[in-house]
Amino acid sequence: RFWGVMALLWGLLLLALVGWMTYTVWCDSQQVFHDLTIELGSDARLDIQDFLTPLGNPARASFVTDPATIDLSKAGRSSLTLKHGTQRKVVNLIVVDTTPPAAAFLPEYTVNIIDSLPQAGALVTKIEDHSQVRVYYENSPEIPDDYADIIVTVIVEDTSGNKTKGSCLLHFTGWLKEDCTLELGQTL
């Protein structure tokens, strides 16, 4: 009778151990991590919780790759290795730039026709973005034959293709002299 109870207890203990091991292996085989996408310029501090699915347990998860080694100042994709129990998984951290540059434009600008047209950047007073930008005219302006004012569109575009447009009125001077001296018999 004693050995029967002992065999039953050992059997229950063995069953519990096998059940626990099966559950642990099953949990470790589940998809507990996912890729993470963040916006460029956000003050994100990477936390293991950000990469876990609802099946993941933060107490069993950790970074294998040090998140401090990831450059969050550039748009792109980086790989990190994470650990959950006995499972190691490579996930992607994707830094995207979907925010257009903030820019302030001059409302008007005076151009002397003796000078060339200004570079598009001269018509922008302030630019803020988390990546490099380029400034250009939407359409290359030309000085009109009648020197009439024209409106030009300036584009500020970041390296991810996000654009901000602004307009500026160009006035042209220097085509008419204020004083003109003619000698008798001279024609214009």
Buried (B, 14 or more C-beta within 10 A) or exposed (E): EEEEEEEEEEEEEEEEEEEEEEEEEEBBEEEBBBEBEBBBBEEBEBEBEEBBEEEBEEEBBEBEBEBEEBEBEEBEEBEBEBBBBEBEBEBEBEBEBEBBBEBEBBEEBEBEEEEEBBEBEBBBEEBEBBBEBEBBBBEEBEBEEEBEEBEBBBBBBBBBEBBBEBBBEBEBEEEEEEEEEEEEEEEE
